[in-house]
Amino acid sequence: MHSRLPRRLVVASLGVALGALAAVNVAVAGPNDGAIAALHDEIGTEEAEVGTIEQHIGTIEQHIGTIEQQIGTIEQQIADLRALVAQGDQAIVNLEAEIAEAEARMASEDHELEVLLVRIELLADLTIQHYVDLDEPTTVRHVMAIDSYVKNDERMNAVLTQSVEVTGEALDNLRSQMLYEAVIDSATNDLHRRYARLRLDGDRALTLYDLMASSEERHRIAVNDRDEGIATIPTVEGRIASSEDEMAAARTEIAAARTEIAADRSDIAAAQIEIAGIHESIADTLAEIAWLESFNVSMAWTGLQGRDPDRPALAVKIDNASAARPQTGIIAADVVYEEIVEAGLTRFVAIFQTTSPGTVGPVRSGRTSDPILLEGFDRPLFAYSGANRGTNQAINASPLVDVGYDDAASAYWRSSSRRAPHNLYASTDSLWALHAGRTDVSPAPFTFGWEGQPLPDSAIAAEGVTIDFGRLVADYAWDGSGWQRSTNGEAHSDAEGVRVAPTNVVVQFTTYGKSPADNRSPEARTTGSGTAWVFTAGHLIVAEWNRPDPGRPATITIDGEPVLLQPGRTWVALADAARPGNVAWR
């Protein structure tokens, strides 16, 4: 589809064409309307497709939102599991610390038990020694008792009971006896001491055994604490492993969800690329539409392609006496009105809007017909060489903007190559520059179709038309592209030698009266209605002109519908309606 135009041309023309639409005249219909309608349908289809894709993107984005919420929930679960793992790790650290503390207590109790065993062994050795130590005093006593019993018996006992009043020999015996008894007593006392030591050894042994029992109990408790800690660790590790498994599963689920999101975003990216492609296609189509519509877009005053300059219409009063011909710049005028002046002569009101010829002339004086005619063009600039008092008053009372010689002399000059009064010329650029702030485009007097547009059924093939104004006869002959003008039988050309041959000629049958400024001067009454002969595309169309509002240009219609002129420049002959026989077509 889009190969019909080079892409650079499409893109470049898009902004220009679309930007100009608001400021140009669009024809009622155009030769490309069918193609444009088809392109608009195509744009509608593409925009509908964009809507469907955007709706699909919205669904995908909602899906992504749901998945992201799920990911958020899973990530929170992972965070909770991570916290549980951290708690489990801390619990293992605490258990390991408790186990280490229990093992330290066990080691301490093991050491204490080893010390107690050694002490018990030492005590046992000491007790054994103490038992051994009992042998000597016990033996002495036994020996002494046996000896006493064997040797002395009653005699010894008697000796022991004898009084101190004994003989010397007896005293010696007594001393022996007392020594014997002392030995026995000493052995007895020694036995008592050694039994006391044995009892003390027993007490110490009981104490050591109590200490051993306490140490063994503490050792047992430490072993239980250690074993409970060791037994708890697998449980905690199991919980940690379970949490880590759950985290791994959750991470796998998140990875899968993110993969799904990535796929969704890839789908969105692809859809956006597709939308961009469709938008690009729409832009190309719009550019093509703009390009096609450019054939329907026309300047208001000529119907030709282009954009009306942002300025008001400039109406210049141009001399048409034989001494004034050939005129300068008149061919560049968008519309030229030819009106009757004194003695059956004519003058032109050349209106410039789309082009500026630079120099125009010779410029002549105004008539009271001019403000009546030009009032409908929204305060146009009016250039003329002067006027009588009554005409000046009429111009000043009208909405026309006076840029005549008396008010804008700097824009005028006289040519030395011609005699006055046929030598006054003006610069159209200088005249417009006097009102550079005016950017409004004046309303145009005609409606244009497109090149080659079918004519109304009432159109009649015509070769030309002759208008007899009195002392001046204008003739227009169709040459296949324009209506070549002759004046009083001579070809009418401009100062450059270019033949006057407007695209359209309109004969507007107009009532003339006497000018209030000079009863010798006729005044064209261009308000109201009347008959109009429209010569366009080699045909005559008989129509009606109608201007009920002096503030608007006349319209030319058939049965209420505007007559569409061929794009180009138009010359209007304001023929005297009272003398219709002076106009003849062929």
Backbone torsions as a table, in degrees:
resi	resn	phi	psi	omega
1	MET	NA	-46.2	-171.4
2	HIS	-87.1	4.6	176.4
3	SER	-76.8	-6.0	-177.7
4	ARG	-69.3	-23.0	178.1
5	LEU	-129.4	141.7	171.9
6	PRO	-59.7	138.4	-175.6
7	ARG	-59.1	-38.8	-179.8
8	ARG	-62.2	-39.2	178.5
9	LEU	-66.5	-39.8	178.9
10	VAL	-60.0	-52.3	-176.4
11	VAL	-65.7	-42.5	-177.8
12	ALA	-66.7	-38.8	-176.3
13	SER	-78.4	-20.3	-175.5
14	LEU	-59.0	-55.0	-177.4
15	GLY	-64.6	-40.2	-178.9
16	VAL	-65.5	-48.2	-176.2
17	ALA	-66.6	-46.3	-179.4
18	LEU	-66.9	-38.5	-179.8
19	GLY	-65.2	-27.9	-177.0
20	ALA	-85.4	-14.9	-172.4
21	LEU	-60.0	-37.1	-175.7
22	ALA	-70.1	-20.7	-172.6
23	ALA	-113.4	7.9	-178.2
24	VAL	-121.5	164.3	179.1
25	ASN	-85.1	125.7	179.2
26	VAL	-102.0	127.7	-178.8
27	ALA	-65.4	158.3	179.4
28	VAL	-61.0	-39.3	179.5
29	ALA	-148.9	166.9	-177.1
30	GLY	-145.1	165.5	-177.4
31	PRO	-69.9	-17.2	-177.6
32	ASN	-107.5	17.0	-176.3
33	ASP	-58.7	-39.8	-180.0
34	GLY	-63.3	-45.9	178.8
35	ALA	-64.2	-40.2	179.6
36	ILE	-64.1	-43.4	178.5
37	ALA	-60.9	-41.7	178.8
38	ALA	-63.7	-40.1	178.7
39	LEU	-66.3	-39.0	176.3
40	HIS	-62.9	-40.0	176.2
41	ASP	-61.5	-41.4	179.2
42	GLU	-62.7	-41.5	177.4
43	ILE	-62.6	-42.2	178.5
44	GLY	-59.1	-43.2	178.1
45	THR	-62.9	-44.5	-179.1
46	GLU	-66.1	-38.8	177.8
47	GLU	-66.1	-38.1	175.9
48	ALA	-63.0	-40.3	177.8
49	GLU	-63.6	-40.9	176.5
50	VAL	-60.4	-42.7	178.6
51	GLY	-60.1	-43.3	178.8
52	THR	-62.3	-45.3	-179.6
53	ILE	-64.2	-42.7	179.5
54	GLU	-63.5	-37.6	176.0
55	GLN	-63.4	-41.5	177.1
56	HIS	-62.7	-41.5	177.1
57	ILE	-60.8	-41.2	178.3
58	GLY	-60.5	-42.2	177.9
59	THR	-62.6	-44.0	179.0
60	ILE	-62.9	-42.2	179.7
61	GLU	-63.6	-37.8	175.1
62	GLN	-63.2	-41.8	177.7
63	HIS	-60.9	-44.1	177.8
64	ILE	-60.2	-41.6	178.3
65	GLY	-59.9	-42.8	178.5
66	THR	-63.0	-45.4	180.0
67	ILE	-63.3	-41.8	-180.0
68	GLU	-63.9	-36.7	174.5
69	GLN	-63.1	-43.3	177.5
70	GLN	-61.3	-42.2	177.9
71	ILE	-60.7	-41.8	178.2
72	GLY	-59.6	-43.5	178.4
73	THR	-63.2	-44.2	180.0
74	ILE	-65.3	-41.2	178.8
75	GLU	-63.1	-35.1	175.8
76	GLN	-66.8	-40.2	176.3
77	GLN	-61.6	-41.7	177.9
78	ILE	-62.0	-41.9	178.9
79	ALA	-61.9	-41.7	178.5
80	ASP	-64.7	-43.5	178.3
81	LEU	-64.2	-39.2	177.9
82	ARG	-62.1	-38.3	177.3
83	ALA	-65.0	-40.9	177.6
84	LEU	-63.3	-41.1	177.9
85	VAL	-62.4	-42.7	179.1
86	ALA	-62.5	-42.1	177.6
87	GLN	-62.9	-41.8	178.0
88	GLY	-62.8	-43.6	177.4
89	ASP	-59.6	-42.4	179.5
90	GLN	-66.7	-38.2	178.5
91	ALA	-63.0	-40.7	177.6
92	ILE	-63.7	-42.1	177.0
93	VAL	-59.5	-44.0	179.7
94	ASN	-64.7	-43.2	179.2
95	LEU	-62.9	-42.7	178.6
96	GLU	-62.5	-36.7	176.6
97	ALA	-66.2	-42.4	178.3
98	GLU	-64.8	-40.1	178.1
99	ILE	-62.9	-44.1	179.1
100	ALA	-61.9	-40.2	179.3
101	GLU	-66.5	-41.7	178.4
102	ALA	-63.3	-42.9	178.8
103	GLU	-65.2	-35.0	175.8
104	ALA	-64.3	-41.4	177.0
105	ARG	-64.6	-40.6	178.2
106	MET	-60.0	-45.1	179.8
107	ALA	-61.9	-40.8	179.7
108	SER	-63.0	-43.8	-179.7
109	GLU	-68.5	-37.8	175.5
110	ASP	-58.4	-44.0	178.4
111	HIS	-63.4	-42.8	180.0
112	GLU	-62.5	-41.8	179.4
113	LEU	-64.4	-41.4	177.2
114	GLU	-60.2	-41.9	179.1
115	VAL	-65.0	-43.5	-179.7
116	LEU	-62.9	-40.0	178.0
117	LEU	-61.1	-42.9	178.3
118	VAL	-62.5	-43.2	-179.9
119	ARG	-63.0	-39.8	178.4
120	ILE	-63.8	-42.5	178.9
121	GLU	-61.8	-42.0	178.2
122	LEU	-63.7	-42.0	178.7
123	LEU	-63.8	-38.8	178.6
124	ALA	-62.7	-44.4	177.6
125	ASP	-59.9	-42.1	-179.4
126	LEU	-67.1	-39.8	179.5
127	THR	-64.6	-42.4	176.7
128	ILE	-59.3	-40.6	-179.9
129	GLN	-64.6	-41.6	179.0
130	HIS	-63.2	-38.4	175.0
131	TYR	-63.4	-41.0	178.7
132	VAL	-62.4	-40.0	-179.4
133	ASP	-62.8	-21.1	179.0
134	LEU	-70.1	-23.0	-173.5
135	ASP	-62.1	-42.7	-172.6
136	GLU	-66.2	-54.7	-179.4
137	PRO	-66.1	-32.8	179.2
138	THR	-65.4	-43.4	179.2
139	THR	-62.4	-43.2	-179.4
140	VAL	-58.9	-46.2	-178.8
141	ARG	-63.7	-44.9	-179.9
142	HIS	-62.2	-42.6	-177.6
143	VAL	-65.4	-43.7	-176.7
144	MET	-65.9	-42.2	-179.2
145	ALA	-64.7	-42.5	179.6
146	ILE	-65.3	-42.2	-177.8
147	ASP	-64.2	-42.2	179.6
148	SER	-63.5	-41.4	-179.7
149	TYR	-67.7	-39.6	-175.5
150	VAL	-75.1	-44.8	-170.5
151	LYS	-85.4	-41.0	-168.5
152	ASN	-114.4	-38.1	179.0
153	ASP	51.1	-118.8	-177.1
154	GLU	-71.5	-36.9	-178.6
155	ARG	-62.2	-37.5	-179.5
156	MET	-70.9	-41.4	178.9
157	ASN	-63.3	-35.2	180.0
158	ALA	-69.2	-39.1	179.9
159	VAL	-60.8	-41.4	-177.3
160	LEU	-65.1	-24.3	-178.6
161	THR	-96.7	0.1	-179.3
162	GLN	-69.6	155.1	-180.0
163	SER	-75.4	173.4	-177.8
164	VAL	-78.2	-10.7	-179.6
165	GLU	-87.8	77.9	-177.7
166	VAL	-126.5	174.0	-178.1
167	THR	-80.1	171.4	179.7
168	GLY	-62.7	-42.2	178.1
169	GLU	-64.4	-39.0	178.6
170	ALA	-67.0	-34.5	179.8
171	LEU	-64.9	-40.4	177.8
172	ASP	-62.3	-41.1	178.0
173	ASN	-63.7	-38.4	179.6
174	LEU	-63.6	-43.0	178.5
175	ARG	-60.1	-42.0	178.3
176	SER	-60.8	-41.7	-179.6
177	GLN	-64.6	-41.6	-178.8
178	MET	-67.1	-38.2	177.2
179	LEU	-64.1	-37.1	179.5
180	TYR	-64.7	-44.8	179.6
181	GLU	-65.7	-36.8	179.1
182	ALA	-63.0	-39.9	177.7
183	VAL	-60.8	-42.2	-179.5
184	ILE	-64.6	-47.0	-179.9
185	ASP	-60.2	-41.0	179.4
186	SER	-63.1	-41.9	179.2
187	ALA	-64.2	-37.3	179.8
188	THR	-65.3	-47.6	179.4
189	ASN	-59.9	-40.3	178.8
190	ASP	-62.2	-37.5	177.3
191	LEU	-64.7	-42.4	178.7
192	HIS	-58.5	-44.1	179.8
193	ARG	-62.9	-41.8	-176.3
194	ARG	-73.6	-29.6	172.3
195	TYR	-67.0	-38.1	177.4
196	ALA	-60.6	-42.5	177.5
197	ARG	-62.1	-40.8	179.9
198	LEU	-63.2	-42.1	176.9
199	ARG	-61.3	-40.9	177.3
200	LEU	-63.5	-40.6	176.0
201	ASP	-60.8	-36.2	178.4
202	GLY	-65.6	-44.3	177.8
203	ASP	-60.9	-43.0	179.9
204	ARG	-64.3	-37.2	178.6
205	ALA	-64.5	-41.2	177.6
206	LEU	-61.3	-42.8	179.4
207	THR	-61.3	-44.8	-180.0
208	LEU	-63.1	-39.6	179.2
209	TYR	-67.2	-36.5	175.0
210	ASP	-62.9	-42.5	178.2
211	LEU	-62.4	-41.6	178.5
212	MET	-61.7	-42.6	-179.9
213	ALA	-62.8	-43.5	178.6
214	SER	-62.8	-44.6	-179.8
215	SER	-63.4	-41.4	178.9
216	GLU	-64.6	-37.1	177.4
217	GLU	-65.2	-44.8	177.4
218	ARG	-63.1	-38.5	177.8
219	HIS	-62.7	-41.9	178.7
220	ARG	-62.7	-44.5	179.4
221	ILE	-61.2	-43.5	178.9
222	ALA	-62.0	-41.0	178.0
223	VAL	-63.3	-43.7	178.1
224	ASN	-60.5	-44.5	178.9
225	ASP	-60.9	-45.5	179.6
226	ARG	-62.1	-46.4	-177.1
227	ASP	-64.4	-39.7	177.7
228	GLU	-63.1	-42.8	177.5
229	GLY	-61.2	-44.9	179.5
230	ILE	-64.1	-39.5	179.9
231	ALA	-69.5	-30.5	-178.6
232	THR	-75.4	-32.0	-176.3
233	ILE	-54.7	-47.7	179.4
234	PRO	-58.7	-37.2	178.6
235	THR	-62.3	-47.6	179.2
236	VAL	-63.5	-43.7	179.4
237	GLU	-62.1	-34.7	176.9
238	GLY	-64.4	-43.5	177.1
239	ARG	-62.0	-42.3	178.6
240	ILE	-61.3	-47.1	-179.4
241	ALA	-61.5	-40.1	178.4
242	SER	-63.8	-43.3	178.4
243	SER	-63.7	-41.2	179.5
244	GLU	-66.4	-35.8	175.5
245	ASP	-64.1	-43.2	178.4
246	GLU	-63.4	-40.4	178.0
247	MET	-63.9	-41.8	179.0
248	ALA	-61.6	-43.1	178.6
249	ALA	-64.2	-40.5	179.3
250	ALA	-65.0	-41.7	178.4
251	ARG	-63.4	-39.1	177.1
252	THR	-62.2	-40.9	179.0
253	GLU	-64.9	-41.4	177.9
254	ILE	-64.0	-42.9	179.5
255	ALA	-60.2	-42.0	178.9
256	ALA	-65.0	-40.5	179.4
257	ALA	-64.8	-41.3	179.5
258	ARG	-68.4	-34.2	174.1
259	THR	-62.5	-40.5	178.3
260	GLU	-65.6	-41.3	177.4
261	ILE	-62.4	-43.4	179.2
262	ALA	-59.9	-41.2	178.1
263	ALA	-64.3	-42.1	178.4
264	ASP	-62.4	-44.0	-179.8
265	ARG	-66.6	-33.2	174.8
266	SER	-63.9	-40.5	176.7
267	ASP	-62.8	-41.9	178.8
268	ILE	-62.8	-44.7	179.8
269	ALA	-60.2	-43.4	178.9
270	ALA	-63.6	-40.8	179.2
271	ALA	-65.5	-39.7	178.6
272	GLN	-66.4	-37.2	175.5
273	ILE	-63.1	-41.3	178.7
274	GLU	-63.2	-41.6	178.0
275	ILE	-63.1	-43.5	178.6
276	ALA	-59.8	-41.0	177.5
277	GLY	-62.8	-41.3	178.9
278	ILE	-65.9	-42.4	177.8
279	HIS	-61.7	-39.0	177.4
280	GLU	-64.2	-41.2	177.8
281	SER	-63.7	-41.2	177.4
282	ILE	-62.3	-42.2	178.5
283	ALA	-60.7	-42.8	177.7
284	ASP	-62.3	-41.8	-179.6
285	THR	-65.7	-42.1	177.0
286	LEU	-61.4	-39.9	178.0
287	ALA	-63.2	-40.7	179.0
288	GLU	-66.2	-40.1	176.5
289	ILE	-61.2	-45.7	179.6
290	ALA	-60.1	-40.7	179.1
291	TRP	-63.7	-44.0	178.7
292	LEU	-67.4	-41.1	-179.9
293	GLU	-67.9	-22.3	177.8
294	SER	-60.2	-23.6	175.7
295	PHE	-75.4	-20.8	177.0
296	ASN	-95.5	-15.8	-177.8
297	VAL	-84.6	130.6	-175.7
298	SER	-140.2	159.3	170.9
299	MET	-73.2	140.1	-170.5
300	ALA	-60.5	-34.5	-171.4
301	TRP	-89.6	-13.5	-178.6
302	THR	-129.2	-18.2	-174.8
303	GLY	74.2	1.5	177.6
304	LEU	-79.5	156.6	179.1
305	GLN	-63.5	140.9	178.1
306	GLY	138.9	-174.4	-175.7
307	ARG	-120.9	130.5	177.7
308	ASP	-64.7	131.5	174.5
309	PRO	-60.1	146.4	-178.8
310	ASP	-79.9	81.6	-179.4
311	ARG	-161.9	162.2	178.9
312	PRO	-79.8	167.8	175.1
313	ALA	-69.4	145.4	176.8
314	LEU	-116.9	113.4	179.3
315	ALA	-100.6	126.2	-177.9
316	VAL	-119.6	128.1	178.0
317	LYS	-84.0	115.6	-172.9
318	ILE	-116.0	135.1	-179.8
319	ASP	-67.7	144.9	177.1
320	ASN	-131.2	21.4	173.3
321	ALA	-70.8	159.8	-178.2
322	SER	-58.6	-33.3	-179.7
323	ALA	-73.0	-16.1	-178.8
324	ALA	-89.3	-16.2	-178.7
325	ARG	-87.9	146.4	-1.1
326	PRO	-78.9	144.0	178.9
327	GLN	-81.2	161.1	179.2
328	THR	-107.7	131.3	172.5
329	GLY	80.8	-4.7	-172.7
330	ILE	-69.4	-30.4	-179.8
331	ILE	-65.3	-26.0	-179.2
332	ALA	-77.3	-10.6	-178.9
333	ALA	-64.9	141.3	177.4
334	ASP	-71.2	-43.7	179.6
335	VAL	-136.2	136.1	176.4
336	VAL	-124.9	121.0	174.8
337	TYR	-97.4	132.8	175.5
338	GLU	-109.8	120.4	-175.3
339	GLU	-123.1	152.3	-179.4
340	ILE	-79.9	133.4	172.5
341	VAL	-117.6	-159.0	-175.3
342	GLU	-62.6	150.3	170.1
343	ALA	62.6	27.1	176.2
344	GLY	73.3	14.6	174.7
345	LEU	-91.4	172.0	179.0
346	THR	-129.7	157.6	169.3
347	ARG	-132.5	158.7	-178.2
348	PHE	-103.8	144.0	163.7
349	VAL	-111.5	100.1	-178.7
350	ALA	-92.3	124.5	-177.0
351	ILE	-109.1	123.3	-179.8
352	PHE	-109.9	130.2	174.5
353	GLN	-136.5	-51.4	-173.7
354	THR	-82.1	-27.1	-176.9
355	THR	-132.4	159.0	175.8
356	SER	-124.8	113.5	-178.7
357	PRO	-74.2	-10.9	-177.7
358	GLY	90.7	-66.0	179.2
359	THR	-117.4	137.7	179.7
360	VAL	-140.7	143.1	178.9
361	GLY	162.0	-175.8	-2.7
362	PRO	-71.8	142.2	-176.8
363	VAL	-88.9	134.5	179.4
364	ARG	-124.6	-178.7	-171.8
365	SER	-74.6	159.5	-179.3
366	GLY	-85.9	166.4	176.4
367	ARG	-132.7	162.4	-179.3
368	THR	-67.6	-14.7	174.1
369	SER	-65.8	-28.2	-170.9
370	ASP	-67.6	-51.2	179.8
371	PRO	-62.9	-31.8	177.7
372	ILE	-64.1	-45.6	-177.9
373	LEU	-67.7	-43.5	-168.9
374	LEU	-88.3	-10.9	-178.4
375	GLU	-58.8	-27.8	-176.7
376	GLY	-76.0	-2.5	-175.2
377	PHE	-105.6	29.8	170.4
378	ASP	56.4	68.5	174.7
379	ARG	55.4	54.4	178.0
380	PRO	-68.7	159.4	173.3
381	LEU	-78.0	135.8	-178.0
382	PHE	-120.7	115.7	-179.7
383	ALA	-105.7	125.8	-179.6
384	TYR	-155.7	167.9	-173.5
385	SER	-90.7	-7.4	-177.3
386	GLY	140.6	179.3	-179.0
387	ALA	-164.3	168.4	174.9
388	ASN	-73.3	174.2	-173.5
389	ARG	-58.6	-47.7	-178.2
390	GLY	-63.2	-40.0	178.5
391	THR	-67.2	-41.6	177.3
392	ASN	-58.5	-41.8	179.2
393	GLN	-63.2	-39.7	179.5
394	ALA	-66.1	-40.7	178.9
395	ILE	-65.9	-44.5	-179.1
396	ASN	-64.9	-31.3	-179.8
397	ALA	-80.1	-12.0	-177.6
398	SER	-90.4	168.6	176.4
399	PRO	-78.8	4.5	179.1
400	LEU	-65.2	146.9	176.1
401	VAL	-95.5	114.1	-173.9
402	ASP	-75.9	112.6	171.4
403	VAL	-123.1	35.5	179.3
404	GLY	-71.0	175.8	-175.5
405	TYR	-58.7	-38.2	-177.5
406	ASP	-67.5	-28.3	-177.5
407	ASP	-102.5	-17.9	-176.7
408	ALA	-139.0	52.3	-175.1
409	ALA	-58.6	-27.8	-177.6
410	SER	-65.4	-21.1	-179.5
411	ALA	-89.7	1.4	-175.6
412	TYR	-119.3	158.8	172.1
413	TRP	-158.1	161.7	178.2
414	ARG	-108.4	139.4	179.8
415	SER	-89.2	135.3	178.5
416	SER	-78.4	-8.3	-178.2
417	SER	-84.4	-5.8	-179.7
418	ARG	-134.0	161.1	178.8
419	ARG	-89.9	147.1	173.4
420	ALA	-66.1	147.6	6.2
421	PRO	-94.1	18.4	-174.5
422	HIS	-98.0	28.6	-174.9
423	ASN	-129.3	17.8	-180.0
424	LEU	-94.0	126.1	-179.3
425	TYR	-125.6	159.3	-179.2
426	ALA	-136.0	157.5	174.9
427	SER	-98.6	117.2	179.2
428	THR	-63.5	-37.7	179.4
429	ASP	-63.2	-42.6	-179.8
430	SER	-66.0	-37.5	179.0
431	LEU	-65.2	-44.0	177.1
432	TRP	-64.8	-35.5	-178.1
433	ALA	-63.4	-24.5	178.5
434	LEU	-65.0	-20.8	-179.6
435	HIS	-133.0	53.5	-176.4
436	ALA	-63.4	-22.4	-179.9
437	GLY	-75.3	-11.8	178.5
438	ARG	-80.7	116.0	-179.9
439	THR	-118.6	3.3	-179.4
440	ASP	-79.9	140.0	178.9
441	VAL	-92.2	127.2	-178.0
442	SER	-67.8	148.2	176.9
443	PRO	-65.8	140.9	-177.3
444	ALA	-89.8	152.3	-176.9
445	PRO	-83.8	-7.8	-174.1
446	PHE	-132.2	162.9	174.5
447	THR	-114.6	133.3	-175.4
448	PHE	-112.6	147.5	171.7
449	GLY	-97.7	-147.4	175.8
450	TRP	-115.3	165.8	-179.0
451	GLU	-59.5	124.6	178.6
452	GLY	81.5	10.7	-179.5
453	GLN	-64.0	139.6	178.9
454	PRO	-57.6	141.3	180.0
455	LEU	-87.6	163.5	175.9
456	PRO	-60.5	156.4	-179.7
457	ASP	-61.0	-25.8	-178.1
458	SER	-80.0	-6.6	-178.8
459	ALA	-63.0	138.5	-178.5
460	ILE	-118.9	134.1	177.4
461	ALA	-62.1	134.1	-177.5
462	ALA	-139.4	147.8	178.2
463	GLU	-98.3	-22.9	-179.7
464	GLY	172.0	-177.5	-179.5
465	VAL	-148.7	144.6	177.8
466	THR	-121.6	133.2	179.7
467	ILE	-121.2	119.1	178.4
468	ASP	-98.1	106.2	-178.8
469	PHE	-85.9	-11.3	-178.0
470	GLY	135.8	-91.7	175.7
471	ARG	-89.3	-6.1	179.7
472	LEU	-128.6	129.5	177.4
473	VAL	-116.0	124.3	177.3
474	ALA	-106.6	135.7	178.9
475	ASP	-130.0	138.3	177.7
476	TYR	-123.3	129.6	-179.2
477	ALA	-124.9	131.4	-178.3
478	TRP	-71.5	127.3	179.5
479	ASP	-113.5	12.7	179.8
480	GLY	100.2	-19.2	177.5
481	SER	-136.1	-21.0	179.0
482	GLY	-157.6	178.2	-178.0
483	TRP	-108.3	102.6	-177.2
484	GLN	-70.9	130.1	-175.9
485	ARG	-96.9	140.4	169.2
486	SER	-124.7	143.4	178.1
487	THR	-120.6	119.5	-176.7
488	ASN	51.7	41.8	174.6
489	GLY	83.3	-1.0	-179.9
490	GLU	-112.6	143.9	178.0
491	ALA	-58.3	133.3	-178.8
492	HIS	-97.6	110.6	179.6
493	SER	-121.4	164.1	177.9
494	ASP	-91.2	-175.1	-176.0
495	ALA	-64.7	-19.6	178.5
496	GLU	-89.8	0.5	-179.9
497	GLY	84.2	10.9	-179.5
498	VAL	-87.7	128.6	-178.3
499	ARG	-67.4	134.7	173.3
500	VAL	-71.2	119.4	-178.4
501	ALA	-151.0	73.0	-178.4
502	PRO	-62.8	155.9	178.5
503	THR	-68.2	-36.7	-176.9
504	ASN	-129.9	146.7	172.2
505	VAL	-128.8	129.3	178.4
506	VAL	-119.4	124.7	172.5
507	VAL	-98.5	107.1	-177.9
508	GLN	-102.1	106.3	-178.7
509	PHE	-71.7	115.9	-168.6
510	THR	-125.1	143.4	175.3
511	THR	-79.6	134.9	175.7
512	TYR	-112.9	139.9	173.1
513	GLY	-127.9	-172.7	178.1
514	LYS	-86.5	138.6	178.4
515	SER	-70.6	132.5	176.7
516	PRO	-65.2	-16.1	179.7
517	ALA	-86.0	-23.4	-177.9
518	ASP	-163.9	111.1	-175.0
519	ASN	-70.1	-5.3	174.4
520	ARG	-87.0	-11.2	-175.9
521	SER	-104.2	127.2	177.5
522	PRO	-73.6	150.8	179.2
523	GLU	-124.2	121.3	179.0
524	ALA	-77.8	124.2	179.6
525	ARG	-95.4	92.2	-172.7
526	THR	-94.5	15.8	168.8
527	THR	-103.6	161.5	-176.9
528	GLY	103.3	-134.7	-178.3
529	SER	-155.5	167.6	179.9
530	GLY	176.8	-171.1	-178.9
531	THR	-89.8	144.7	175.7
532	ALA	-133.1	132.7	172.0
533	TRP	-101.4	122.2	-178.8
534	VAL	-108.5	118.3	177.0
535	PHE	-104.2	112.8	-177.8
536	THR	-148.9	141.2	177.1
537	ALA	52.8	38.4	177.2
538	GLY	73.4	20.0	-178.2
539	HIS	-136.0	159.6	173.6
540	LEU	-108.5	131.4	175.2
541	ILE	-120.7	117.0	177.5
542	VAL	-85.3	121.8	-173.8
543	ALA	-138.1	-169.4	179.7
544	GLU	-126.1	135.0	170.3
545	TRP	-100.9	146.1	-174.1
546	ASN	-146.9	127.1	179.6
547	ARG	-142.6	79.9	179.3
548	PRO	-75.8	-26.1	-177.9
549	ASP	-106.9	114.4	-179.8
550	PRO	-61.4	-21.5	-179.5
551	GLY	-80.9	1.1	179.2
552	ARG	-129.5	153.6	176.9
553	PRO	-68.1	162.9	175.2
554	ALA	-69.8	150.0	173.4
555	THR	-107.8	149.3	177.9
556	ILE	-118.1	119.6	-171.6
557	THR	-137.0	161.6	167.0
558	ILE	-125.7	118.3	-179.0
559	ASP	53.7	39.9	176.8
560	GLY	83.5	-8.8	-179.8
561	GLU	-98.5	137.3	-178.0
562	PRO	-65.6	142.1	173.5
563	VAL	-80.2	127.0	-177.5
564	LEU	-94.3	118.3	179.4
565	LEU	-85.6	156.6	173.3
566	GLN	-69.1	142.5	179.8
567	PRO	-58.5	133.3	178.7
568	GLY	149.2	-167.9	-177.8
569	ARG	-88.7	152.1	-173.6
570	THR	-130.3	133.7	173.5
571	TRP	-110.7	135.5	-176.2
572	VAL	-118.4	124.2	175.1
573	ALA	-98.0	114.2	177.5
574	LEU	-83.2	80.2	-176.3
575	ALA	-75.6	150.5	-178.4
576	ASP	-74.2	115.6	-178.9
577	ALA	-64.9	-21.4	-179.8
578	ALA	-77.7	-13.1	-178.8
579	ARG	-128.0	60.0	-177.1
580	PRO	-62.1	-22.7	179.9
581	GLY	-71.6	-10.8	179.2
582	ASN	-81.6	-0.3	178.4
583	VAL	-120.3	127.9	-179.6
584	ALA	-138.6	136.4	176.3
585	TRP	-109.6	163.1	-178.8
586	ARG	-141.3	NA	NA
